[in-house]
Amino acid sequence: MSQPVQGLGEAGMFLGSSVFFAIAAAVAAARKERGLPLILAINSPATAEVIRMACEDQFTNLTPAPARGQPREKEKEKEKEEGEERIKKKKKRRRRKKRKEKEKEKEKEKEKEKEKEKEKKERIPRSVRQPELQKVMEASPIASHRLSSWRQALNPLHDPISPGPSITTEDAPSPMSFHGLTWHKASTILQEPFMLHNQYHLGDSYTLPSTAAARVLFDCSMLINLDDPDAEDRTRGFGRQAVYLPRHWLPNHHFIIFLTELETLTFRSALRRNPQKSGVALEWSLLVNEFRSHHSHYPATACLVPVCSLHGAAVTTVEGVGSIKRRIHPVQERLAKCHGTQCGFCSPGMVMSIYTLLRNHPEPTPDQITEALGGNLCRCTGYRPIVESGKTFSPMCTKLYNEDEFQPLDPSQEPIFPPELIRMAEDPHKRRLTFQGERTIWIMPVTLNDLLELKASYPEAPLVMGNTAVGPGMKFNNEFHPVFISPLGLPELNLVDTANSGVTIGARHSLAQMKDILHSLTLEQPKEKTKTHQALLKHLRTLAGPQIRNMATLGGHVVSRPDFSDLNPILAAGNATINVISKEGQRQIPLNGPFLERLPEASLKPEEVALSVFIPYSGQWQYVSGLRLAQRQENAFAIVNAGMSVEFEEGTNTIKDLQMLFGSVAPTVVSASQTCKQLIGRQWDDQMLSDACQLVLEEIRIPPDAEGGMVEYRRTLIISLLFKFYLKVRRWLSEMDPQKFPDIPEKFVSALDDLPIETPQGIQMFQCVDPNQPEQDPVGHPIMHQSGIKHATGEAKFVDDMPRINQELCLTVVTSTRAHAKITSIDVSEALAYPGVVDVITAEDVPGDNNHSGEIFYAQNEVICVGQIICTVAADTYIHAKEAAKRVKITYDDIEPAIITIEQALEHNSFLSSEKKIEQGNVDYAFKHVDHIIEGMYSHKWPEK
């Protein structure tokens, strides 16, 4: 170097000396080539960034350093001018870039408008579309059944006008307030156009069909319109749980439909069942983990849970419990190895019920196992092997299998409740959520005042909490609600207050939670004060199944006032009241006969909200009872039920107050109020019973055409329940004062005892396998069938689980609602106008013969039974096809006589056929032409053992 390098600063304190001098040498060499002074100035402290900037000045700008002590005014002015010039050029480039971007956006908008116009023009009328369909169906004989043959010819058309689902929030403080759903599903690696991430489990990826024109972002129970420019910022940090949903999604859709859209559910048939009509819970269930004041696990039916109601909950499906690809769970392993699966249809529901039980009770009792499986149906195994698989987890059961053959259950390895959901639940700055769908809005208020404001604005909007009343009504009765209000998280609806005079239970509490609350009270309070609670508990143990009891809420059950309710007659007999509130104030409504009979003056106003139910303690001389008669004890609606209460003058059997209410005998619960008034003041004796039976039958009249039939039988059951109540009260009075009130006769004692619900027990004998038998010899071995594990993990694929191909259509049938009638007209115009509908296929569209071996494909002029197929609707999605099918209008003319019952068949001499017999040869001819005829009697005595 010709000149020494002057290093200014504290480089040695931050860099090694060798590194520093290497940098200095490189700078010196570069400046020497350009004839510049060799000065390297580094400001203190000499951090890596400062050194980088200093070197950049030396190599990039190559600004000559002035001699020490010389002024730098000219250099500063030049640098300033150059900087201003650079800024001007940069601004110019930005303006040019923005102008180009705007031009591109305008071009894209023009292209979108052209595409929309093109789609509108491509909406071919039915008259034009039918010939194309005819060509395709002629080319394939099975096209009417398997739509794959004309998927290529007819593309599903979308309505370009209707908006996709979206969500809005009012003054949302942060993205955390949107966070709601954590999916414990075995799918982590997600691909476009679908994103879903499981916090705990690794597994498969899924994609939605590409036919959905518009999609929205579903982030933790949140729907966000992708056209929103702030959507990316609002969801940043939650991308691992972001999901795209198709535009036809509705906020009130059930969780099972959501799973079907993901193509992860293997039991789609549950979509077509009616739990309200059958009185049973469905096979397919899921685990919902909620955090209110504390988190809890409970099973629920996916065919009833609206997906938006899961905001703030962690959901686990059978695939999330365990899988073949990752690791099967002990519950799944034991169900399969204990031979608890055959067809596999019910297996996921069984797994989820046992799994949820173990999450709450790691060492369950036999009764708990039986109760947990009470809401599940199985038509193959006979339940015994399923129950045996559950018993392997109980230390109180005699095991049929050796536990060493299975992997152990380790509760510490189960997923924890997501901490982010706890933070969200405890967030004091929550805001209202509004889910916007194609035709409906789902609103979730976060304060009581917000709820009252919404109810005042939308008085006809239903409050959806458990969805066990609103859901079946929409699904099977074609009810439609444009607005839904879901006040699940309001603390005012979740209170429990045990005052001196009774207990107040919030309307949001499920029937299962109500059962736990009442059970605790019966242990804490004297028996004489909890007679109403004990009567309610008796029916809460058998009402529906565990899944329904975990979903149905007390407030919804009371307000809906179903005629088959087992609880409402008891609440009315126990003098319960319902607390309601509106913007005008708060009031109490007695749960009495007028309320249950739905009289307008005793009902809730449209803008009122059920806040809680107050159940008073029973008096010392009051007796309350609930009775029911059904085809089976569990999972069955009562043929007739009743709630009865009697209060006596202290120390006597003189009736002071009497209430009798009966259900399932009329469209509403009926109160025998006139009978009760006439019996007040009477002695509780046999003469009173005789008069009461006569008065009740005169007051409660079941019409001959009553729904459910069995009119005379139900009239008999009314008297039977009254007689049982009379005997129960007689027995109770004798316990109160045995000397004053005699006990009932011995011959009536059996009428007092309810049939016990016992844990099934039995003895099974297995053939012992010779330990010396070769492993390759399977004879005699109890071998698990090949699909058992797949059934238990939900990974077995059925026909409905075949993945949809591009532009595949869904078909829904429209069936007859009459048994014997002529079809006068079929109006499909409204169905064809529904978004996503491609065509409505009738008998006129079938090529060739509409009759195959005596089986008619589509009814044309006449229907012969309820449920006969009249036409089918083809649409781009199952939801669109189902909704459009409801819009097909068919008119009939009944044909007389309509023979439906056996009595009607006897009346009209309508018989199937004459007696069938097989004739071979001629007996008379044989007797005439034989040589010998031997007659006599022959008997055989079995040998004695």
DODOVO-501314 format. One line per 10 residues: their letters; for each residue y, x negated, z negated of C-alpha. Coordinates in pm, whole numbers, plus 50000, padded with zeros to 5 digits. Layout:
DODOVO-501314
a> Y/X/Z; ...;
end
This chain:
DODOVO-501314
msqpvqglge> 50000/50000/50000; 50347/49871/50088; 50502/50054/49798; 50356/50150/49462; 50267/50514/49419; 50479/50678/49155; 50275/50940/48963; 50494/51163/48752; 50332/51390/48495; 50030/51394/48269;
agmflgssvf> 49749/51387/48520; 49543/51150/48314; 49521/51404/48036; 49366/51666/48264; 49174/51466/48523; 48961/51157/48508; 49152/50847/48617; 48921/50783/48912; 48977/51137/49044; 49352/51112/49000;
faiaaavaaa> 49382/50776/49181; 49157/50899/49460; 49396/51190/49518; 49694/50956/49503; 49537/50717/49754; 49462/50998/49998; 49817/51128/49978; 49958/50777/50022; 49748/50709/50333; 49852/51035/50495;
rkerglplil> 50222/50979/50434; 50205/50617/50544; 50090/50726/50890; 50401/50940/50918; 50641/50682/50781; 50722/50882/50471; 50795/50759/50117; 50484/50730/49903; 50584/50951/49609; 50335/51195/49447;
ainspataev> 50514/51423/49202; 50304/51641/48973; 50473/51858/48716; 50349/51878/48360; 50103/52003/48258; 49892/51876/48547; 49652/52168/48580; 49425/52210/48878; 49662/52465/49031; 49964/52237/48990;
irmacedqft> 49779/51945/49153; 49665/52168/49439; 50022/52283/49506; 50152/51926/49491; 49894/51805/49741; 49963/52105/49964; 50331/52008/49974; 50239/51652/50073; 49983/51738/50342; 50108/52068/50481;
nltpapargq> 50485/52052/50466; 50506/51670/50474; 50857/51694/50337; 51018/51347/50309; 51097/51276/49950; 51455/51156/49900; 51524/50819/49754; 51550/50813/49378; 51891/50939/49272; 51999/51075/49620;
prekekekek> 52125/51434/49641; 51896/51703/49796; 52151/51970/49891; 52075/51950/50265; 51702/51962/50211; 51737/52263/49981; 51948/52451/50237; 51696/52375/50509; 51407/52491/50291; 51595/52811/50213;
eegeerikkk> 51656/52884/50582; 51293/52817/50666; 51179/53044/50383; 51403/53328/50498; 51273/53287/50852; 50914/53305/50730; 50990/53621/50531; 51147/53787/50837; 50844/53704/51051; 50609/53834/50782;
kkrrrrkkrk> 50796/54166/50753; 50796/54199/51129; 50419/54148/51141; 50369/54409/50865; 50580/54666/51050; 50386/54601/51368; 50054/54639/51181; 50159/54967/51015; 50275/55104/51349; 49936/55026/51503;
ekekekekek> 49752/55183/51208; 49953/55504/51240; 49878/55516/51610; 49507/55474/51538; 49517/55751/51275; 49685/55985/51521; 49420/55906/51779; 49144/55974/51525; 49303/56307/51430; 49323/56403/51795;
ekekekekek> 48957/56311/51840; 48860/56519/51535; 49051/56818/51669; 48879/56777/52004; 48540/56764/51832; 48620/57078/51631; 48726/57261/51946; 48410/57140/52115; 48195/57268/51827; 48368/57605/51841;
keriprsvrq> 48300/57630/52212; 47939/57528/52158; 47877/57827/51931; 47672/58013/52187; 47636/58391/52144; 47290/58530/52069; 47245/58673/52417; 47293/58330/52572; 47098/58143/52306; 46785/58355/52325;
pelqkvmeas> 46670/58238/52673; 46682/57875/52553; 46480/57969/52248; 46238/58162/52467; 46175/57854/52685; 46102/57637/52385; 45873/57891/52219; 45681/57942/52543; 45625/57567/52559; 45471/57565/52210;
piashrlssw> 45256/57856/52083; 45319/57767/51719; 45693/57731/51753; 45756/58046/51551; 45578/57886/51257; 45655/57518/51302; 46017/57484/51403; 45973/57120/51498; 45915/57218/51862; 46270/57343/51905;
rqalnplhdp> 46457/57111/51671; 46553/56906/51973; 46678/57207/52171; 46887/57381/51909; 47102/57163/51688; 47213/57306/51352; 47573/57412/51384; 47818/57368/51098; 48122/57571/51026; 48406/57324/51087;
ispgpsitte> 48652/57528/50889; 48492/57578/50549; 48578/57296/50309; 48321/57087/50129; 48289/57080/49752; 48550/56895/49556; 48670/56852/49202; 49014/56857/49052; 49131/56757/48708; 49445/56838/48524;
dapspmsfhg> 49623/56521/48410; 49306/56319/48385; 49390/56008/48184; 49117/55781/48319; 48801/55782/48530; 48598/55791/48209; 48677/56161/48167; 48487/56230/48487; 48175/56052/48373; 47905/56297/48285;
ltwhkastil> 47558/56264/48427; 47327/55970/48370; 47015/56012/48578; 46698/55859/48432; 46526/55875/48770; 46307/55616/48928; 46553/55535/49205; 46792/55245/49193; 46828/55079/49531; 47031/55329/49726;
qepfmlhnqy> 47130/55324/50089; 47395/55504/50289; 47472/55786/50317; 47333/55832/49968; 47409/55650/49647; 47233/55705/49320; 47160/55457/49048; 46939/55476/48747; 47066/55302/48440; 46720/55213/48314;
hlgdsytlps> 46453/55243/48578; 46397/55069/48910; 46229/55238/49202; 46267/55393/49542; 46566/55474/49756; 46638/55812/49908; 46860/55935/50187; 46986/56278/50276; 46948/56422/50626; 47235/56322/50850;
taaarvlfdc> 47300/56680/50962; 47558/56739/50690; 47891/56707/50864; 48107/56669/50557; 47998/56499/50237; 48144/56461/49893; 48105/56206/49621; 47907/56324/49322; 47986/56085/49043; 47835/56160/48705;
smlinlddpd> 47847/56537/48751; 48174/56498/48938; 48243/56613/49292; 48522/56426/49468; 48638/56489/49822; 48598/56171/50024; 48914/56253/50215; 49105/56191/49893; 49278/55852/49936; 49253/55790/49561;
aedrtrgfgr> 48881/55872/49539; 48779/55508/49553; 49016/55407/49275; 48922/55705/49059; 48552/55626/49080; 48572/55247/49059; 48334/55124/48793; 48100/55421/48830; 47959/55344/49172; 47612/55285/49031;
qavylprhwl> 47588/55657/48963; 47767/55788/49269; 47591/56039/49491; 47682/56195/49824; 47609/56565/49850; 47622/56781/50164; 47911/57013/50224; 47711/57330/50166; 47666/57242/49797; 47773/57513/49551;
pnhhfiiflt> 47872/57430/49192; 47642/57699/49050; 47335/57567/49230; 47043/57500/49004; 46932/57150/48923; 46606/57202/49111; 46804/57251/49433; 46992/56931/49358; 46660/56749/49322; 46533/56903/49643;
eletltfrsa> 46841/56778/49824; 46751/56432/49697; 46399/56489/49829; 46255/56375/49496; 46109/56699/49364; 45743/56757/49437; 45726/57119/49320; 45965/57312/49536; 45769/57637/49494; 45943/57685/49160;
lrrnpqksgv> 46249/57787/49362; 46076/58111/49455; 45966/58229/49110; 46134/58471/48876; 46107/58377/48508; 46284/58694/48400; 46042/58929/48572; 45726/58748/48471; 45846/58675/48119; 45728/58315/48137;
alewsllvne> 45891/57978/48183; 45828/57781/48496; 45597/57486/48528; 45860/57237/48632; 46085/57114/48355; 46314/56825/48271; 46446/56653/47961; 46813/56707/47882; 46975/56477/47630; 47308/56613/47505;
frshhshypa> 47570/56473/47274; 47769/56733/47082; 47812/56621/46722; 47489/56423/46768; 47256/56376/47060; 46938/56580/47092; 46645/56602/47333; 46519/56933/47468; 46315/57052/47767; 46474/57285/48021;
taclvpvcsl> 46371/57459/48342; 46525/57295/48647; 46522/57627/48835; 46782/57773/48596; 47006/57482/48489; 47324/57467/48700; 47387/57106/48791; 47754/57124/48689; 47654/57237/48339; 47494/56895/48288;
hgaavttveg> 47834/56729/48258; 47804/56498/47960; 47424/56508/47949; 47157/56249/48025; 46877/56396/48235; 46524/56262/48262; 46275/56387/48520; 45904/56314/48536; 45967/56029/48780; 46201/55871/48527;
vgsikrrihp> 45940/55882/48252; 45714/55648/48446; 45586/55569/48793; 45303/55386/48962; 45537/55131/49116; 45700/55044/48786; 45490/55143/48485; 45327/55468/48388; 45409/55618/48051; 45137/55675/47788;
vqerlakchg> 45187/56052/47825; 45118/56033/48198; 44823/55800/48153; 44653/56016/47891; 44706/56340/48080; 44535/56188/48384; 44256/56005/48200; 44179/56310/47984; 44122/56509/48306; 44429/56726/48247;
tqcgfcspgm> 44520/56751/48616; 44347/56921/48905; 44580/57052/49173; 44875/56876/49008; 45120/57162/49044; 45183/57202/48670; 45133/56838/48569; 45501/56725/48573; 45597/57016/48349; 45318/56935/48107;
vmsiytllrn> 45423/56570/48099; 45787/56657/48029; 45696/56901/47751; 45477/56647/47569; 45724/56365/47636; 46013/56564/47488; 45801/56654/47186; 45727/56285/47125; 46095/56194/47158; 46170/56436/46873;
hpeptpdqit> 45843/56399/46677; 45656/56072/46748; 45361/56192/46537; 45334/56565/46615; 45112/56818/46442; 44856/57028/46632; 45080/57334/46599; 45375/57145/46746; 45164/57036/47043; 45052/57392/47111;
ealggnlcrc> 45407/57525/47077; 45549/57256/47306; 45308/57352/47584; 45372/57724/47538; 45625/57748/47821; 45400/57593/48087; 45145/57760/48311; 44822/57613/48444; 44568/57794/48659; 44312/57515/48705;
tgyrpivesg> 44221/57323/48393; 44197/57600/48136; 44447/57410/47915; 44181/57243/47700; 44200/56895/47861; 44581/56917/47860; 44585/56996/47489; 44330/56721/47426; 44558/56467/47594; 44839/56575/47362;
ktfspmctkl> 44616/56549/47056; 44567/56178/47118; 44925/56132/46990; 44866/56325/46667; 44730/56152/46356; 44619/56493/46223; 44373/56580/46502; 44012/56492/46559; 44022/56295/46882; 43782/56350/47166;
ynedefqpld> 43881/56018/47318; 43909/55669/47178; 44276/55574/47146; 44194/55212/47225; 44130/55319/47583; 44498/55403/47630; 44816/55204/47610; 44998/55263/47278; 45311/55473/47244; 45615/55265/47148;
psqepifppe> 45920/55486/47073; 46144/55178/47063; 46093/55130/47438; 46237/55469/47531; 46584/55487/47692; 46874/55515/47451; 47144/55775/47488; 47409/55624/47720; 47699/55489/47511; 47949/55584/47782;
lirmaedphk> 47855/55950/47737; 47915/55922/47363; 48257/55773/47429; 48330/56050/47675; 48222/56320/47427; 48445/56169/47158; 48742/56122/47390; 49036/56318/47239; 49215/56336/47575; 48971/56549/47771;
rrltfqgert> 49100/56758/48058; 48974/57065/48234; 48727/57008/48519; 48719/57232/48824; 48434/57208/49075; 48522/57365/49410; 48241/57472/49642; 48218/57661/49970; 48248/58003/49809; 48259/57949/49435;
iwimpvtlnd> 48456/57765/49169; 48309/57620/48849; 48565/57561/48572; 48497/57374/48247; 48772/57422/47985; 48797/57178/47697; 48998/57382/47444; 48974/57738/47317; 49327/57818/47435; 49236/57688/47779;
llelkasype> 48933/57917/47781; 49140/58221/47683; 49393/58142/47956; 49115/58122/48212; 48955/58444/48092; 49290/58620/48116; 49335/58491/48471; 48975/58563/48576; 48860/58856/48356; 48555/58928/48572;
aplvmgntav> 48435/58567/48576; 48110/58526/48379; 48083/58273/48099; 47786/58052/48184; 47623/57859/47902; 47244/57892/47930; 47244/58069/48268; 46936/58271/48173; 47118/58598/48245; 47365/58511/48523;
gpgmkfnnef> 47124/58285/48712; 46839/58533/48769; 47091/58804/48855; 47237/58594/49135; 46901/58467/49250; 46706/58791/49267; 46963/59073/49257; 47207/58920/49508; 47491/58922/49257; 47792/58713/49357;
hpvfisplgl> 48063/58561/49138; 48347/58365/49299; 48446/58201/48968; 48231/58063/48686; 48364/57951/48348; 48148/57713/48145; 48277/57654/47787; 47987/57435/47679; 48181/57169/47491; 48412/57385/47278;
pelnlvdtan> 48363/57312/46905; 48472/57667/46813; 48159/57800/46986; 47928/57555/46806; 48016/57626/46444; 47779/57721/46162; 47928/57873/45846; 47710/57979/45555; 47938/58195/45344; 47846/58391/45032;
sgvtigarhs> 47795/58715/45223; 47608/58579/45526; 47588/58318/45799; 47813/58283/46104; 47649/58117/46406; 47853/58006/46706; 47789/58179/47036; 47707/57847/47208; 47403/57777/46990; 47075/57811/47175;
laqmkdilhs> 46800/58037/47045; 46604/57725/46948; 46900/57600/46744; 46940/57946/46592; 46575/57932/46488; 46630/57598/46309; 46943/57730/46135; 46771/58044/46008; 46464/57847/45900; 46683/57620/45688;
ltleqpkekt> 46852/57921/45529; 46520/58081/45434; 46433/57762/45246; 46769/57744/45069; 46840/58111/44989; 46640/58358/44777; 46380/58554/44970; 46548/58887/44897; 46865/58775/45081; 46693/58655/45398;
kthqallkhl> 46488/58956/45510; 46692/58985/45831; 46653/58612/45893; 46276/58633/45845; 46250/58923/46089; 46448/58727/46348; 46239/58413/46294; 45920/58607/46355; 46034/58694/46709; 46212/58366/46779;
rtlagpqirn> 45875/58189/46754; 45729/58397/47039; 46034/58482/47248; 45985/58337/47599; 45890/57967/47604; 46041/57649/47459; 46239/57575/47775; 46403/57918/47784; 46473/57913/47410; 46646/57578/47454;
matlgghvvs> 46869/57717/47728; 46943/58078/47629; 47235/58108/47388; 47290/58352/47104; 47622/58476/47241; 47489/58526/47592; 47182/58710/47467; 47386/58947/47253; 47659/59016/47509; 47418/59071/47801;
rpdfsdlnpi> 47239/59340/47595; 46909/59353/47787; 46695/59658/47721; 46390/59438/47651; 46563/59224/47387; 46356/59162/47075; 46651/59021/46878; 46931/59271/46935; 46756/59567/46764; 46694/59348/46457;
laagnatinv> 47055/59223/46452; 47177/59582/46474; 46940/59694/46198; 47064/59405/45982; 47431/59516/46026; 47532/59204/46220; 47872/59181/46389; 48003/58981/46683; 48337/58801/46657; 48536/58817/46981;
iskegqrqip> 48870/58662/47071; 49130/58692/47346; 49495/58604/47395; 49581/58924/47209; 49393/58818/46897; 49056/58824/46726; 48842/59122/46620; 48489/59212/46512; 48251/59446/46696; 47956/59593/46503;
lngpflerlp> 47620/59526/46667; 47516/59887/46632; 47375/60157/46856; 47695/60228/47053; 47737/59858/47133; 47377/59812/47247; 47393/60136/47446; 47690/59982/47632; 47942/60250/47548; 48286/60136/47679;
easlkpeeva> 48466/60190/47349; 48219/59964/47166; 48197/59685/47425; 48390/59366/47490; 48700/59385/47705; 48689/59183/48029; 48933/58923/47893; 48753/58881/47558; 48517/58598/47470; 48229/58609/47222;
lsvfipysgq> 48310/58351/46957; 48025/58385/46705; 47777/58624/46546; 47784/58709/46176; 47449/58795/46013; 47493/58929/45657; 47245/58863/45382; 47013/59151/45301; 47043/59348/44978; 46793/59352/44695;
wqyvsglrla> 46679/59708/44777; 46704/59668/45154; 46410/59602/45385; 46450/59479/45745; 46171/59444/45997; 46124/59374/46367; 45822/59504/46554; 45694/59470/46909; 45388/59552/47114; 45323/59350/47428;
qrqenafaiv> 45037/59249/47653; 45029/58911/47481; 45205/58754/47188; 45394/58484/47377; 45575/58473/47711; 45568/58848/47764; 45824/59125/47748; 45748/59395/47496; 45618/59729/47619; 45810/59876/47325;
nagmsvefee> 45998/59693/47050; 46200/59804/46751; 46436/59690/46480; 46434/59897/46161; 46610/59877/45828; 46603/60094/45520; 46808/60068/45199; 46715/60260/44885; 46905/60373/44583; 46851/60103/44323;
gtntikdlqm> 46519/60141/44143; 46409/60445/44349; 46248/60527/44684; 46537/60754/44784; 46677/60659/45124; 47038/60545/45101; 47071/60413/45456; 46830/60405/45750; 46853/60250/46096; 46598/60261/46378;
lfgsvaptvv> 46656/60107/46721; 46403/60090/47005; 46393/59870/47314; 46214/59890/47649; 46220/60270/47644; 46545/60321/47840; 46793/60121/48050; 46948/60011/47720; 46841/59969/47360; 46836/60318/47205;
sasqtckqli> 46935/60410/46849; 46767/60704/46676; 47091/60774/46491; 47046/61152/46455; 46698/61108/46310; 46828/60856/46057; 47109/61086/45946; 46867/61371/45875; 46636/61146/45672; 46902/61003/45439;
grqwddqmls> 46844/61128/45084; 46473/61189/45141; 46189/61027/44946; 45987/60757/45125; 45660/60950/45138; 45409/61093/45385; 45607/61411/45443; 45912/61206/45538; 45696/61010/45785; 45565/61327/45947;
dacqlvleei> 45917/61465/45992; 46047/61130/46116; 45783/61110/46391; 45871/61456/46516; 46246/61391/46507; 46218/61054/46684; 46016/61197/46974; 46270/61476/47014; 46565/61234/47015; 46420/60954/47229;
rippdaeggm> 46292/61098/47555; 46146/60869/47819; 46193/61018/48169; 45879/61056/48382; 46012/60815/48645; 46111/60547/48391; 46084/60188/48508; 45755/60039/48402; 45572/60373/48387; 45324/60436/48102;
veyrrtliis> 45551/60710/47967; 45299/60878/47738; 45167/60545/47619; 45514/60425/47527; 45585/60749/47340; 45270/60682/47141; 45384/60326/47071; 45714/60452/46929; 45521/60648/46668; 45289/60354/46611;
llfkfylkvr> 45580/60119/46534; 45738/60377/46303; 45407/60415/46118; 45376/60036/46077; 45728/60018/45940; 45649/60297/45694; 45343/60108/45568; 45533/59778/45539; 45802/59944/45328; 45538/60110/45108;
rwlsemdpqk> 45374/59772/45047; 45715/59612/44973; 45805/59889/44723; 45474/59840/44543; 45553/59470/44511; 45898/59553/44372; 45758/59789/44103; 45377/59827/44108; 45375/60084/43827; 45630/60313/43986;
fpdipekfvs> 45530/60285/44352; 45157/60289/44436; 45017/60061/44706; 44900/60187/45044; 44537/60294/45092; 44290/60018/45174; 44211/60163/45518; 44571/60099/45632; 44597/59738/45514; 44489/59595/45850;
alddlpietp> 44794/59755/46015; 45025/59528/45816; 44887/59198/45934; 45015/59046/46255; 44767/58863/46471; 44804/58497/46378; 44892/58238/46639; 44633/57974/46569; 44584/57633/46719; 44283/57656/46951;
qgiqmfqcvd> 43981/57469/46822; 43646/57392/46975; 43359/57150/47010; 43295/56950/47325; 42986/56746/47396; 42998/56466/47649; 42693/56301/47795; 42671/55949/47662; 42664/55687/47933; 42407/55413/47899;
pnqpeqdpvg> 42599/55092/47821; 42352/54903/48039; 42425/55122/48340; 42578/54914/48622; 42949/54968/48680; 42890/55037/49048; 42671/55334/48952; 42915/55625/48895; 42656/55891/48810; 42727/56035/48466;
hpimhqsgik> 43060/55860/48419; 43362/56087/48335; 43577/55936/48608; 43942/56034/48651; 44002/56179/48996; 44195/55969/49241; 44521/56167/49243; 44545/56213/48866; 44807/55945/48804; 45019/56059/49099;
hatgeakfvd> 45010/56416/48969; 45124/56302/48625; 45407/56085/48761; 45530/56344/49011; 45466/56107/49301; 45197/56320/49467; 45334/56465/49788; 45269/56824/49892; 45349/56992/50223; 45692/57100/50101;
dmprinqelc> 45768/56739/50006; 45739/56601/50356; 46072/56433/50434; 46300/56622/50666; 46358/56473/51005; 46688/56463/51187; 46813/56810/51289; 46520/56985/51122; 46576/57355/51054; 46472/57564/50755;
ltvvtstrah> 46315/57907/50790; 46350/58196/50543; 46173/58529/50576; 46332/58873/50547; 46077/59119/50409; 46050/59494/50375; 46173/59672/50066; 45981/59992/50150; 45607/60054/50140; 45564/60315/50415;
akitsidvse> 45863/60367/50643; 45998/60343/50995; 46252/60076/51083; 46556/60247/51232; 46786/59945/51275; 46812/59571/51211; 47167/59435/51191; 47176/59053/51203; 47542/59006/51298; 47657/58905/50950;
alaypgvvdv> 47366/58665/50911; 47437/58498/51246; 47799/58445/51145; 47700/58264/50826; 47765/57885/50831; 47471/57675/50942; 47266/57962/51088; 47107/57890/51426; 46921/58213/51494; 46753/58521/51352;
itaedvpgdn> 46403/58564/51494; 46252/58912/51525; 45946/59062/51693; 46135/59070/52023; 46149/58691/52026; 45773/58636/51991; 45622/58527/52324; 45305/58710/52417; 45128/58925/52160; 45287/58989/51819;
nhsgeifyaq> 44941/59067/51680; 44693/58792/51602; 44344/58913/51505; 44487/59227/51352; 44761/59038/51165; 45114/59136/51269; 45364/58850/51271; 45685/59057/51257; 45702/59427/51175; 45864/59602/51469;
nevicvgqii> 45877/59978/51434; 45701/60051/51107; 45630/59875/50777; 45311/59934/50584; 45386/59757/50255; 45662/59604/50047; 45703/59238/50140; 45596/59266/50503; 45785/59015/50720; 46042/59179/50947;
ctvaadtyih> 46239/58877/51069; 46314/58516/50984; 46640/58322/50959; 46662/57964/51089; 46943/57748/50951; 47031/57385/50892; 46953/57400/50518; 46735/57605/50291; 47041/57728/50103; 47214/57851/50418;
akeaakrvki> 46896/58019/50539; 46840/58193/50206; 47198/58316/50177; 47200/58435/50538; 46872/58624/50487; 47046/58835/50222; 47295/58943/50489; 47039/59096/50725; 47082/59473/50700; 46775/59690/50764;
tyddiepaii> 46767/60070/50747; 46450/60277/50705; 46324/60633/50730; 46051/60699/50474; 45721/60836/50602; 45550/61096/50385; 45321/61082/50208; 45356/60734/50061; 45025/60672/49884; 45086/60395/49632;
tieqalehns> 44894/60488/49317; 44530/60582/49261; 44638/60930/49154; 44821/60981/49484; 44515/60861/49676; 44292/61113/49497; 44544/61388/49559; 44545/61324/49936; 44172/61238/49963; 44258/60892/50086;
flssekkieq> 43961/60660/50047; 43899/60320/50192; 43561/60386/50355; 43221/60538/50298; 42951/60359/50104; 42823/60050/50283; 42448/60002/50320; 42201/59797/50521; 41921/59987/50702; 41622/59810/50855;
gnvdyafkhv> 41334/60011/50990; 41242/60382/50933; 41095/60469/50594; 40981/60822/50692; 40800/60696/51000; 40628/60423/50797; 40495/60670/50538; 40348/60889/50810; 40161/60613/50994; 40029/60386/50718;
dhiiegmysh> 39663/60374/50619; 39713/60382/50242; 39991/60489/50005; 39972/60350/49652; 40170/60523/49379; 40205/60424/49014; 40421/60245/48755; 40440/59876/48680; 40599/59709/48379; 40623/59350/48270;
kwpek> 40648/59224/47917; 40835/58900/47866; 40637/58643/47668; 40751/58590/47314; 40899/58253/47233;
end
